[in-house]
Amino acid sequence: MRFSWLRTCLLCVLAVFAVSCVAAQTQSEVNKYLQEFEKTTTVKVLPNGLTLIICERHEAPVFSYTTFIDAGDVNDPSGESGLAHMFEHLAFKGTTQIGTKDWAAEKVALQKVETANNAYEAEYRNPYGANEAKLKQLHQEFLKAQAEAEKYVIPNQFSEVAEANGAHGLNAETGLDDTQYFWSMPENRLELWAWLESSRLADTVPREFYKERSVVLEERRMRVDSNPIGRLVEQFLATAYVAQNYGRSSIGWPSEVSQITATEAMAFHKKYYAGGNIVVAVVGDVDTKTALPMLERYFGRVPTGPKPEEMTTVEPKQFAEKSVVIREQTQPFYIEGYHRPNYRDPDDAVYDAISDIMSNGRVSRLYRSLVEKQQIAAAAAGFSPFPGEKYPSLFAFYAVPLPGHTPAEMRDAIHKEIEKLKTTDVTDAELEMFKTRARADLLRGLADNQGLAGSLAEYQTRYGDWREIFLQLNKIDKVTKTDIRRVANEVFVASNCTSAEIDTAPPAVAVKTSSAKKDGGAQ
């Protein structure tokens, strides 16, 4: 979600500060920027619980939006991993008014598809063993029902209507913590967008569900099963977590994805796509006075519902070092992770500082040491949070060995840099560089409509107030050298570490001892 948009006076001011004198910014200046945004930003919580945010920017006749659903892969029900991602696919299939030639007839046909699938699944899961002949017959009946339902489908109509009316960057993404839908559009299509977006939230149809299920399974084969690093990271997370859902496959385990149903997808929608769990942010050439009543009318159709309960499972403290090794002839790779608290922890900005100092660009410690000086790695970095941020996650380090070098060398080199963090203060220049870059990154993020829409929706969801975007700088400014040493010593310890590597070296073969030697014979 990165598009260039720098035309208003405010944004010009922000860009100047971001490039030339960000380090000189004071909190009073940040407050001034906040006050400017407060003049143009409106938040309205609808009776159904859905939150609308409008930020006016009139420099060009376009707008961007983000619909932020506070549910992602981590919310997949037990035994149904991949369901959040599946529903993201489903959201592009249309409604009872878009994507169908005859909804009344299609509705009947879709129910027949579900009935046929349920019959097939029941036989497939027969605890006494499936009857192969019956299974084949039921599968043919399912395919026949599916083909009948396809007759009523107008493929890709939802996307085509949006793009024919100027939609740009039409996309969505499912993360571990959330699902986001977004695009940009000419301002004179605002009401069409409101109709389209609110319709797919309120009037979802499980159209072509099983066809999309096959697509997701293929995605898994490409991203994980056929990708050594993808398989390694999946096993790494499954090893690092023993209880919390961050340890599950983000795209879903094959046996679960292949058996989730349209009925289960619609149950997921009912629970997590309720008004109280959705924030919609619109940024651009929008007149709040005229637009807000119209948006209330459309998005007020979204089913009312409270915010679902938060996950209560707490990952137990790790007390033993853990490791994963994949041996195969492919690119060697090394990654390790240390458990850390979630984004609301008072030290969250300290983790950002460590990540920046260790990994941000060619002046970072890991790059200078492993890539530039020792020349043992093609890339090396530390990053956090991983794999998500809503719940306690990991601070991870990785390195890609150059030919002739091993994951073990990567581990030792990374540990030397970690030890320096624990025993020696970072420099004044490193700390100030982090704070300068953090301010600049924040302001650049405010510079384009799509980026701002995403930030407004996310911060409103996570903190209950979009203003926290600016207030984060307070926390960044307060980070000290002592904080960095303290956190490094608390978190980067062996008993809190999980590592994983792809090793091209074959395992050592034990040498069989001769019977003569066993008996103490001649040497």
DOBAVO-13137 format. One line per 2 residues: number of its first residue (from 1); their letters; for each residue x, y, z of C-alpha. Coordinates in steps of 0.001 Angstrom, whole numbers, plus 524288, in hexadecimal, padded with zeros to 5 digits. Layout:
NUM) A) X:Y:Z; ...
end
This chain:
1) MR) 80000:80000:80000; 809CB:80A16:7FB82
3) FS) 805F3:8148B:7F1C9; 80C8D:821FD:7F061
5) WL) 80416:82DB1:7F419; 80AD9:83A6D:7F822
7) RT) 80325:84661:7F475; 7FCB2:84D57:7FFC8
9) CL) 803A9:857EC:80750; 8039A:84FA7:81380
11) LC) 809C9:8443E:80C7B; 8141A:84CF4:8067E
13) VL) 81791:85181:81422; 81811:8437E:818C9
15) AV) 820B2:83F67:80D77; 82A2F:84A80:80FDB
17) FA) 82B97:846C7:81E10; 82CAD:8385B:81AD4
19) VS) 837F5:83AB5:81179; 83F5A:84627:81705
21) CV) 83D70:8483B:8258A; 83588:83D3B:82B55
23) AA) 83F42:83BDA:8365F; 83C27:8499D:83AE6
25) QT) 82DB4:84719:83C91; 82826:84966:849FB
27) QS) 81BEB:843DB:84FDB; 81568:8510F:84E2A
29) EV) 817A5:85032:83F7E; 81205:84281:83F1F
31) NK) 80650:8478E:846B3; 804A7:8520F:83C63
33) YL) 803E9:847B8:831BB; 7FA38:84024:839FB
35) QE) 7F1B7:84C3B:83B70; 7F1B4:84E05:82CB2
37) FE) 7ECEB:8402E:82AB9; 7E2B7:841BD:8354E
39) KT) 7DCBA:84CE1:82D6A; 7DAA9:84413:8219C
41) TT) 7D805:836D2:827D6; 7CAB7:83213:82C88
43) VK) 7C78F:82586:833C4; 7B9BF:82030:834A8
45) VL) 7B591:8138F:83B47; 7A8F4:80EB5:83516
47) PN) 79DCA:80854:83CA7; 7A236:7FB0A:83794
49) GL) 7AFA7:7FD26:83DBC; 7B718:7FF99:83119
51) TL) 7C0A9:80B0F:831AE; 7C1E9:8148C:82656
53) II) 7CD95:81DB5:82501; 7CE12:8288F:81ADD
55) CE) 7DA41:830B2:81882; 7D895:83BBC:80EB7
57) RH) 7E344:83E98:804D5; 7DEF1:846AF:7F953
59) EA) 7EB77:847E6:7F177; 7E6E9:83E0E:7E715
61) PV) 7D986:83877:7E35B; 7DBF5:82ADD:7E8C5
63) FS) 7DA85:8235E:7F564; 7E026:81707:7FB53
65) YT) 7DA74:80E32:8059A; 7DDAC:802D4:80E85
67) TF) 7D3CF:7F9A6:8149E; 7DA69:7F3D8:82085
69) ID) 7D4E0:7E747:8262B; 7DA74:7E3FF:8338A
71) AG) 7DBB6:7D598:8302E; 7E614:7CDE2:82905
73) DV) 7EC3B:7C080:82861; 7EE08:7C032:83716
75) ND) 7DF32:7C01D:83871; 7DD1A:7B3FA:83036
77) PS) 7D52B:7AA53:83851; 7DBEE:79DFE:83CBC
79) GE) 7DC59:79445:8318D; 7D94B:79EE2:82790
81) SG) 7E678:7A56E:82513; 7E665:7ADB3:818C7
83) LA) 7D84B:7B1FD:81A7E; 7DB13:7C0A4:81BE5
85) HM) 7E2F7:7C038:80F6B; 7D83F:7B891:808AC
87) FE) 7CE55:7C2D4:80C4D; 7D6D5:7CD92:806A6
89) HL) 7D5FA:7C669:7F9A0; 7C75A:7C4F1:7FB54
91) AF) 7C598:7D3A2:7FD34; 7C90A:7D5EF:7EEE4
93) KG) 7BED0:7CC74:7E9CB; 7B392:7D605:7EA74
95) TT) 7A673:7D6EB:7F138; 79846:7D3B9:7EE95
97) QI) 79857:7DF12:7E4DB; 7A613:7DE58:7DF39
99) GT) 7ABD1:7D263:7D8A1; 79F33:7CAF0:7D641
101) KD) 795FF:7C904:7CAB5; 78ACD:7C47A:7D34B
103) WA) 78CB2:7C4F8:7E20E; 78053:7BDA5:7E581
105) AE) 78444:7B205:7DD18; 79297:7B301:7E10B
107) KV) 78F0A:7B2B7:7EF77; 7883C:7A59F:7EDA0
109) AL) 793A8:7A07F:7E5A0; 79D98:7A495:7EFF9
111) QK) 79602:79D78:7FA74; 79676:79141:7F222
113) VE) 7A53A:792E1:7F0F2; 7A660:7939C:7FFB0
115) TA) 79DA5:787C4:801A5; 7A597:77FF1:7F7CE
117) NN) 7B264:78400:7FE1D; 7AD78:78062:80BA7
119) AY) 7A991:772DD:806DE; 7B6D7:770CA:800A1
121) EA) 7BE17:77595:80CC1; 7B5F6:76CD1:815A3
123) EY) 7B999:760CE:80DC8; 7C7CA:76518:80C9D
125) RN) 7C8A6:76626:81B7E; 7C186:75961:81E12
127) PY) 7C85E:7540D:82A41; 7C69A:74632:8252E
129) GA) 7CCDF:74965:81823; 7C72C:74FDC:80C22
131) NE) 7C045:747BB:801E7; 7C847:74AFB:7F5D1
133) AK) 7BD2B:748AA:7EC2E; 7B3E4:7511A:7F419
135) LK) 7BE5F:75B78:7F5CD; 7C05B:75C2A:7E71F
137) QL) 7B1B8:75D4F:7E4E5; 7B043:76812:7EF14
139) HQ) 7BBA1:76F81:7E92A; 7B545:76F08:7DBCE
141) EF) 7A89E:7742B:7E1AA; 7B029:77F32:7E818
143) LK) 7B6B6:782D5:7DB2C; 7A97A:78291:7D45B
145) AQ) 7A37A:78B9D:7DE9B; 7AF1C:794A6:7DDA2
147) AE) 7ADF6:79558:7CECB; 79F85:7988C:7D004
149) AE) 7A270:7A3D6:7D958; 7ACF9:7A903:7D01C
151) KY) 7A287:7AB86:7C5C4; 79DA0:7B71D:7CDA0
153) VI) 7AADA:7BD75:7D01D; 7AFAB:7C9BF:7C96A
155) PN) 7BE4E:7C804:7CBDA; 7C5F1:7D35B:7D1DB
157) QF) 7BAA1:7DCE3:7D0B1; 7BD6D:7E36C:7DDB6
159) SE) 7CB65:7E6E6:7D9F1; 7C790:7EA83:7CC17
161) VA) 7BD26:7F41A:7D0A3; 7C6D6:7FA98:7D9D6
163) EA) 7D1C4:7FB63:7CFD3; 7C8A8:80020:7C4FF
165) NG) 7C5A6:80B92:7CDF4; 7D3D1:80F1F:7D070
167) AH) 7D7A9:80663:7DBD9; 7E67E:805A7:7DCF8
169) GL) 7EE5A:7FC3F:7E541; 7E27E:7F3E2:7E845
171) NA) 7E75C:7E9AE:7F1C0; 7E682:7E36C:7FF26
173) ET) 7EF94:7DC90:80888; 7ED92:7D320:813A8
175) GL) 7F76F:7D40F:81E98; 7F860:7CC9D:82B30
177) DD) 7F19A:7D782:832B8; 7E888:7DDEB:828E0
179) TQ) 7E2CA:7DE29:81B3D; 7E328:7EA7A:812EC
181) YF) 7DC2B:7EE66:8066C; 7E080:7FA6C:7FEDB
183) WS) 7E100:8020F:7F233; 7E0D9:8100B:7ECF2
185) MP) 7D64C:81628:7E46E; 7D1CF:82318:7DE54
187) EN) 7CA51:82B63:7E820; 7BE04:82B74:7DFB3
189) RL) 7BCE3:81CD0:7E1B9; 7BC37:81D98:7F092
191) EL) 7AE26:8190B:7F172; 7B083:80DC5:7E7FC
193) WA) 7BBF1:80995:7F07A; 7B3A5:80A88:7FCC8
195) WL) 7A96F:801CD:7F68D; 7B387:7F7E3:7F1DE
197) ES) 7BB3F:7F73C:7FE83; 7AFB6:7F70D:807CD
199) SR) 7A907:7ECD1:7FF5C; 7B418:7E31D:80051
201) LA) 7B481:7E51A:80F03; 7A5CA:7E3EF:81106
203) DT) 7A146:7DB7C:805AB; 7ABBE:7D115:80410
205) VP) 7A93C:7C52E:7FB95; 7B18B:7B8B0:7FC6A
207) RE) 7B2D9:7B88A:7EDAA; 7BCF6:7AF5C:7E77D
209) FY) 7C1B9:7ABFB:7F51A; 7C748:79EA6:7F1ED
211) KE) 7CDCA:7A3C6:7E5B8; 7D4BB:7ADF2:7EE1E
213) RS) 7D831:7A39A:7F818; 7E029:79CF3:7ED88
215) VV) 7E6A7:7A9FE:7EA6F; 7EAC5:7AB9E:7F89E
217) LE) 7F038:79DCB:7F8E2; 7F83B:7A127:7ECE2
219) ER) 7FD12:7AD80:7F3A4; 80192:7A50A:7FED0
221) RM) 808E6:79BFC:7F5AF; 80FEA:7A794:7EF92
223) RV) 812C8:7AF6C:7FBED; 815C5:7A45C:80558
225) DS) 8165C:7967D:80020; 81EF5:799F1:7F45F
227) NP) 826A9:7A492:7FB54; 83173:7A000:80492
229) IG) 831B5:7ACC4:80C29; 822D9:7ACA9:80CEE
231) RL) 82335:79EF1:812A3; 82E11:7A2C8:81BF5
233) VE) 826E7:7AEB2:8212D; 81A6A:7A6D1:822EB
235) QF) 821C7:79CA9:82AE8; 8292E:7A75C:83230
237) LA) 81C8F:7ADAA:836ED; 81643:7A094:839FD
239) TA) 82201:79DB7:842AC; 822D3:7AB28:84900
241) YV) 81476:7AAB2:84D33; 80E66:79F8B:854C9
243) AQ) 80120:7A583:85821; 7FE57:7B27A:8516B
245) NY) 7F8E3:7B2D5:84390; 804BB:7B9EB:83DF6
247) GR) 80AA6:7AC57:83D30; 800A6:7A793:83350
249) SS) 802A8:7A82A:824B6; 7FE68:7B5AD:82043
251) IG) 7F92F:7B0BD:8135A; 7F38C:7A492:819B0
253) WP) 7F736:7964F:81B5E; 7F3EA:78E8B:80EEF
255) SE) 7EADE:784E0:815B1; 7E2FA:79007:81BA2
257) VS) 7E26C:79918:80FCC; 7DDE6:78DC8:80749
259) QI) 7D23F:78B45:81034; 7CD38:798B9:81435
261) TA) 7BFA6:79B81:80EF8; 7B792:7A6F0:80A45
263) TE) 7AF05:7A560:8163E; 7BAF2:7A718:81F01
265) AM) 7BF33:7B2F4:8172F; 7B201:7B97C:818F7
267) AF) 7B28D:7B69F:827A3; 7BFE7:7BD46:8280A
269) HK) 7BA00:7C8E5:820CD; 7AEA9:7C9F6:82A42
271) KY) 7B7CE:7CA4E:835F3; 7C2EC:7D2DA:83125
273) YA) 7BCD5:7DB6E:8269E; 7B35C:7E18A:83045
275) GG) 7B2C3:7F054:83180; 7BA14:7F133:83E57
277) NI) 7C5E4:7EA6B:8384F; 7C749:7F335:82C4D
279) VV) 7CD9E:80075:829E8; 7CC50:80704:81C9B
281) AV) 7D55C:8128F:819CA; 7D3B2:81B7B:80DF2
283) VG) 7DE2C:82573:80A60; 7DDD8:82F16:7FF28
285) DV) 7D524:838B7:7F809; 7C94A:83644:80088
287) DT) 7BFE1:8403D:8064F; 7BCAD:83AEA:813C8
289) KT) 7AFEB:84274:81530; 7A9DE:83C5D:8092B
291) AL) 7B134:82F69:8092C; 7AF08:82B2E:81744
293) PM) 7A023:829D3:81680; 7A18D:821F1:809F8
295) LE) 7ABFF:8191E:80FD0; 7A3B2:8171E:81BFC
297) RY) 79879:812AE:8137D; 7A07F:80894:80C1E
299) FG) 7A958:80379:816E2; 79E23:80378:82088
301) RV) 79994:7F746:81932; 7A4DF:7EF4E:81E9C
303) PT) 79F91:7E5D2:828C6; 7A011:7EAAD:836B0
305) GP) 7A8F3:7E351:83FAA; 7B264:7E535:84AE9
307) KP) 7C0EE:7E3FB:849B6; 7C3F7:7D562:84B15
309) EE) 7CAE1:7D0F4:85748; 7D9A5:7D171:856F4
311) MT) 7E173:7C4EE:856AB; 7E44A:7C0EC:864A7
313) TV) 7EF0C:7B6F0:86241; 7FBEB:7BBBF:867CF
315) EP) 8089B:7B614:862AF; 80FE6:7B033:86E4F
317) KQ) 81D81:7B51E:87125; 827CF:7AE07:86940
319) FA) 831F7:7A7E1:87227; 83A39:79FE5:868AB
321) EK) 8417A:7A316:85C3B; 83AFB:79CFC:85041
323) SV) 83FA2:79AC5:84262; 83B4C:795E7:83507
325) VI) 84468:790F1:82A5E; 8407B:78E1A:81C57
327) RE) 84AEE:7871A:8148F; 849F5:7888A:805E5
329) QT) 851A3:78D8F:7FA61; 84C51:79B4F:7F938
331) QP) 84FCA:7A902:7FDC5; 85474:7A83F:80BFB
333) FY) 84D0A:7B0EB:81558; 84D29:7B42B:823CD
335) IE) 842B2:7BA4B:82C72; 840DC:7BB53:83B11
337) GY) 83668:7C1A8:84369; 83480:7C623:8516C
339) HR) 8273B:7C7A4:857D1; 82355:7D5C3:85AA0
341) PN) 816D0:7DCA2:85F41; 80C84:7E260:8563C
343) YR) 80B8A:7F022:850B4; 80595:7F5C5:85D1D
345) DP) 81179:7F2A9:8654F; 81867:7FEC5:86AD7
347) DD) 824ED:7FA3F:86421; 81EFD:7F907:8568A
349) AV) 826B8:804DA:851AB; 8332D:7FEEE:8574C
351) YD) 83161:7F303:84E8C; 82FB1:7FC59:8431C
353) AI) 83C7F:802DA:846C3; 843C1:7F5DD:84756
355) SD) 83E21:7F1CD:83A34; 84230:7FEAD:83401
357) IM) 84FF7:7FEB5:8398F; 8525F:7F091:835F9
359) SN) 84BFD:7F05C:8289C; 84851:7FD52:82253
361) GR) 85067:7FEB4:8160F; 85EDF:7FE27:812FB
363) VS) 862C5:80520:81F84; 85C0E:7FAFF:8281E
365) RL) 86430:7F229:830BF; 86091:7E531:82A92
367) YR) 862E4:7EA15:81CBF; 86FED:7F02A:82003
369) SL) 87493:7E438:8276F; 86F82:7D86C:81FE3
371) VE) 86E1E:7DDFA:81227; 87850:7E8A2:81106
373) KQ) 8835A:7E56A:81A6C; 88357:7D68F:81BBB
375) QI) 87D19:7D433:80E61; 8769C:7C7B9:812F5
377) AA) 86863:7CB45:8103D; 86096:7D064:804C0
379) AA) 856B3:7D66C:80E1F; 854A4:7D76A:81CBA
381) AG) 84A93:7DE6B:82511; 842C4:7DE92:8318C
383) FS) 83462:7E1F5:831B1; 828F1:7E2B6:83AF1
385) PF) 81DFA:7DFA2:83D5B; 81D03:7D2A5:83648
387) PG) 81448:7CC31:83207; 809D5:7D578:83783
389) EK) 808B6:7E0A9:8411A; 7FB5C:7DFBC:8476E
391) YP) 7FFDA:7D4EC:8507F; 80D4E:7D22A:85665
393) SL) 81641:7CEFA:84B14; 824A0:7CD46:8478D
395) FA) 83072:7D5AC:8451B; 8370B:7CE80:839E1
397) FY) 8447E:7CED9:833A2; 84810:7C887:826B9
399) AV) 8539B:7C74D:81D8C; 855CA:7C18B:81002
401) PL) 8635F:7BB55:80EF8; 86BF6:7BDDB:80338
403) PG) 87176:7B1E2:7FC28; 87B69:7AAED:804A9
405) HT) 87550:7AFAF:8115E; 86BEC:7A8E0:81A72
407) PA) 8600D:7ABAE:822FB; 868B4:7A90C:82ECF
409) EM) 87154:7B479:82AD5; 86549:7BCF6:82979
411) RD) 860D0:7B939:83718; 86DFB:7BC34:83D43
413) AI) 86F47:7C938:83638; 86184:7CD77:83A0A
415) HK) 863E8:7C995:84829; 87040:7D1DF:84893
417) EI) 86864:7DDBA:8446F; 85DBB:7DAA0:84E50
419) EK) 86806:7D986:858FC; 86CF8:7E725:855A7
421) LK) 85F38:7EC5A:857B7; 85EE2:7E5F5:86510
423) TT) 86C29:7EA9B:869C9; 86EBF:7F7B5:86326
425) DV) 8661F:80395:86148; 8622F:80715:85376
427) TD) 8680F:813DB:84ECF; 86189:82121:84F6A
429) AE) 861A7:8216F:84090; 85AD3:8142D:83F69
431) LE) 85033:817EB:848FD; 84DCB:82523:842AC
433) MF) 84DB6:81F05:83525; 8430A:815A9:8398C
435) KT) 83AAE:820C0:83ED3; 83CB2:828E5:832A1
437) RA) 838F3:81DB7:829AB; 82D18:81A6E:831F8
439) RA) 82811:8284B:830C2; 82AC6:82895:82236
441) DL) 8241F:81B7F:81FF5; 8182B:82032:8275E
443) LR) 8170D:82C8A:81F64; 8194A:825B1:8127F
445) GL) 80E77:81C53:8163E; 8054E:827D6:817B1
447) AD) 80902:82D11:80A62; 800CA:8241A:801C2
449) NQ) 7F247:821DB:802D1; 7F2BF:81305:802CD
451) GL) 7FD52:81243:80D10; 7F61E:81BD9:815C8
453) AG) 7E92B:81497:81444; 7EFCD:80807:81897
455) SL) 7F63F:80EA1:8243E; 7E9D0:8156F:828A5
457) AE) 7E221:808C6:8282E; 7ECB2:800C7:82EDC
459) YQ) 7EF80:80A4F:839EF; 7E10A:80CA6:83C41
461) TR) 7DF61:7FDF4:83D76; 7EB5B:7FB22:845B4
463) YG) 7EAE9:806E7:84EDB; 7DCFC:80BD6:84DA8
465) DW) 7E231:818EC:848B9; 7E903:81C16:83BDC
467) RE) 7F09E:826FA:842BE; 7F9A0:81C9D:8482A
469) IF) 80099:81D6B:83AF4; 806BE:82A0E:83FD0
471) LQ) 80796:82674:84E1E; 81099:81B24:84AAE
473) LN) 81B63:82530:848CB; 81AFE:82808:8575E
475) KI) 81EAF:819FD:85A12; 82950:81A2B:84FCA
477) DK) 82F60:82694:8554F; 83026:82086:862DD
479) VT) 83835:814AA:85EC2; 8459C:814C4:86549
481) KT) 8524A:80D1F:86410; 84F70:80714:8714B
483) DI) 84239:80245:86C55; 848B4:7FB70:860DC
485) RR) 852A6:7F46C:86969; 84835:7F0AB:87342
487) VA) 83EE2:7EAE4:8693F; 849DC:7E3DB:86209
489) NE) 84E34:7DD52:86EA2; 84056:7D9A5:8727C
491) VF) 83BF8:7D420:8656E; 847AE:7CF41:85DA4
493) VA) 84AF2:7C37B:8660F; 84CF0:7B563:861DB
495) SN) 8416E:7AFD4:8696B; 83871:7B93E:86210
497) CT) 83DE4:7B600:85496; 838B8:7AD9E:84977
499) SA) 84148:7AC15:83D7C; 83F74:7A5E6:8302B
501) EI) 848A1:7A37F:824ED; 849C5:79DA6:8177C
503) DT) 85673:79611:81765; 85C36:7907E:80AE9
505) AP) 86634:78827:8122E; 86210:779D3:81379
507) PA) 860B4:774AB:8214E; 86CC7:76E6B:82705
509) VA) 86D6A:75FB1:82523; 8714B:757E9:8310E
511) VK) 87D73:74F88:82EF1; 87B35:7415A:832AF
513) TS) 88527:73C83:83C91; 88B95:72F69:8394F
515) SA) 889B6:723D3:8425D; 89874:72313:84455
517) KK) 8989E:730BE:84A0A; 88CED:72DB5:85278
519) DG) 89437:72228:8580B; 8A075:729E1:85A85
521) GA) 8A7D9:72356:84F40; 8B35C:728BC:8478C
523) Q) 8B26A:73723:843A2
end
